[in-house]
Amino acid sequence: MSLELSIPVESVALSALLDAADHPAALVLLAHGSGAGKDHPFMSGYAQAVAALGCSVLRFNFPYMDAGKKFPDKAPTAVSAWNHVRNWAAENLAGDLPIFAAGKSFGGRMASVAVSEGMDAAGLVFLGYPLHAPKKDEKLRDEHLYALQVPMLFLEGTRDPFANPQIMADVASRLNEKTELVWFEGGDHSFKVPRSGRTPEQDGAGLAEATARFIRSVLGHRS
C-alpha cells in the first residue's frame, strides 16, 4: 500500500506517495513526465516493482500537476521543486540511505538539470530521456549532461520519437564512464510495445529490474 505524503515547497505543498521496501538499500525519488502525474498507472507499476526489488520509492507531483494546470512548470520552478523534495526526503525519510533521482521524460530531464546545478544524488535514472522533440533531432537537450559525474542510467525504447537511437547512443558514449544505456525493443516513449498486451502498470514494472541492477552496481562500487 502506497503511503500518501505532503512535501512543503515554499508557499505550497506537493503531493507524494511512498512505496517502501522492506529492507531498502536506497531511496529513489521519482518525478513524472509532462502529461501525467505521480498516480499514473505507469508510475505506480514502476514504483511498486522497484520497491519489491529492495529500493523504496518516493514519487511526487510538480506544482503545475497538483494545481491542475495543463502545461509543465518552467525549468527554474521544476528544479526548485526537485531540490525541495530531495532536501525534505534527506531530512525526513532517507536516514543513512543513498538517494537516487529518477524521472519519466520531463521529470528525469529536470532531475539532471538540478544535479548539474548542484543537487546531490547518488545516481540518475531516466525513464525515456527526451533528447529532442519528435522529428526535431537537430536540436538536442544534451549540453548539460556532459559535465555530470554521477552514475547515469538511460532506459530507452527503440521506437521512442523523443530519442533517435543512433543519436542517443552517440550522446551516451560521450558521457561519463559510469553511464549505462539500456534499450527496450519496440518500446515507444511510454515503453508501450505494439500488440504486447501489457498494461501501463506492466510497462512501468518492466523497467524495475534494470533500475535495481544499476543501483546495486553503484552501491557495490561505493563499498
N, C-alpha and C positions, 0 to 999 in steps of 0.2 A: 504494500500500500504506500503510495507516494504521500509525503508529508507536506502540507501547504505551509508556506512561509511568506513573510513580508520583509523586504530589504529596504531600509530607508536610504533614499538618494535625494539630498538637498531638500526641496520642499514637497517631494512626493515619496511614495513607497512602491517598489517594484514587486509584482507577484512572482513567486518562485515555488518550485516543487523539488523536494529532496527524495531521491531514491537511494536509500542507504544499503551498503553492502554489509554482510555480517561481520567480516573481519577485513576492513578496507586497507588496501595498500596505498591508495591515493584518493584525492578528491578531484573530480573532474567538473569544472564549471562549463555549462553548455548554453550557448546562445542560439536563438532561432534564426531562420532566414527572413527575407524581406516580406514574404507574403503570408506567413502563418506563424503563430506563436508557440509558446512552450507546450501547449496542450495538444498540438497536432499529433495524430497517431504515429507518424514517423518519429517524432521526438520522443514520444512515450516508449515506443518499441526499442529505440536505441538506448535510452537512459536505463530502462529496466534490464535490458540484456547486459549492458556494461556492468551494472550493479551486481547482477548474478555472477559475473566473472571476477568479482573482487575489488571493484573500484566504485566508491559512492559517487553519485552524480547530482549536482545541483543545477537545474535548468531554470532560466529566468526570462522574463519579458523585458524588452526595451521599453522606454517610456511611451513611444507612439503606439505600441501594441496595446498596452494597458489603457491608453486614452481612447482607443477605438479609432485611431486615425489610419488612413489608407497608405500614406507614403512613409517610408522609413525616416528615422531621425537623421540629421546631418552628422557627419563623422565626429565633430567635437562632442556632440551630445552622446552619441553611441560609445565613444571612447571613455567619456566621463562615467557612463553607466558601468562599463566594464571595470574601471578602476574601483568604483564604489562597491560593486559586487565582490571583486577579488579581496578588497580590504575587509569587508564585512565577513566574508567566508573565513578569512585567516583568523579573525578575532573570535568568531562565534562557532565555527564548525570544524575547521581542519585540525586543530591541535598540532601535532607533530607531522601530520600527513603532508606530502608534497602536493602542490596544487597545479593541475594541468588546465589549460584553457582550450576549449573546443567550440566549434560553431558550424552550423549549417549555412553555407553560402555567405550572405552578408554578415551573419554573426561571427563566422570564422575570420573573415577579412578584417572586421573591426577589432577582433582579438589581436590579430597580427599587427595592426596599426598601434594598438595600445601597448603591446610589447615593444615595438620599435620606438615608442616614446617613453619607455621606462617601466612599464608594468612588469612585475616579477611573475614568471611562470616556469614550471619545471619542463614544460614542453607545450607545443601547439598541435592540435588535431583539427584538420579541415575536412568537413563533410561536403565535398563538392566545392572546391575553391572557385569563385567566379573570376577567372583570369581575364576575361574580356566579355563584352556584351555579345549576344548572338550575331553572327555574321559581321562582326567588327573586330576581328582578331589582330588588326593592325594597331589597336590601342589597348595595350596591356596594363593590368593593375599589378605590376610586379616590382616596381622600383624599390619600395621599402623593404622587400623581403631579403634582398641580398646582404644587408648588414646584420640580419638577425643571426645570433649564435646559439639560440636554444634549439633542441631537437624538434623536428617538424615532421608530421605525418600527413600526407595528402592522400585522401581516399577519393578516387575519381571514377566516374562512369565513362566507358568508351564512347557513348553516344551523347555526352553532355555538350550542348551547344554553347555553353559558357567556358569550355576548356578544350580547345583544339588539342588532340592527343600529342601530336608532334611538337607543338609549341610548349605544351605543359611539360612534356618530358625534357625539353631543352632547358626550360626555366629551372626545373627541379635539379638538373645536373649541375647547374651553376650556383646552387645554394650551398649552405654549409654541409660538411661531411656527415652530419647527424640527421640529414634529411632522407625520408623514405617516401616513395610514391607507389601506391597500390592501386591497380586497375580492377574494376568490376565490369566484366564483359557484358556488353549490351545495355548497361545502365545509362539512364538519362540523368538530368540534373538532380532528380529525386531518387536516383538509383532504381527506377522502375524499368523492368525488362519486359518487352512486349510478349504477351501470351505466357508470362511466367505463372500467373495465377496467384501471385503473392499479394498480401495486403500491405498497406503502408507501414503497419507495425512490423511486419516481417522484413520489409525493405530496410527499415532502420536497424532492426536487430541483426541483420546480416553484416553490419559494419562493426559489430561489437568485438568479435574475435581479433580482428586486425588491430583494433584500438587497444585491447587488453595486452596483446603481444607487444605492441610498441611501448606501452607504459612499463611492462615488465623489463623490456630491454633497456629502457632509460634508467630505471631504478637499479638494474643489475650493474650498469656501468658506473653508477654512483657508489655502489658498495665496495 
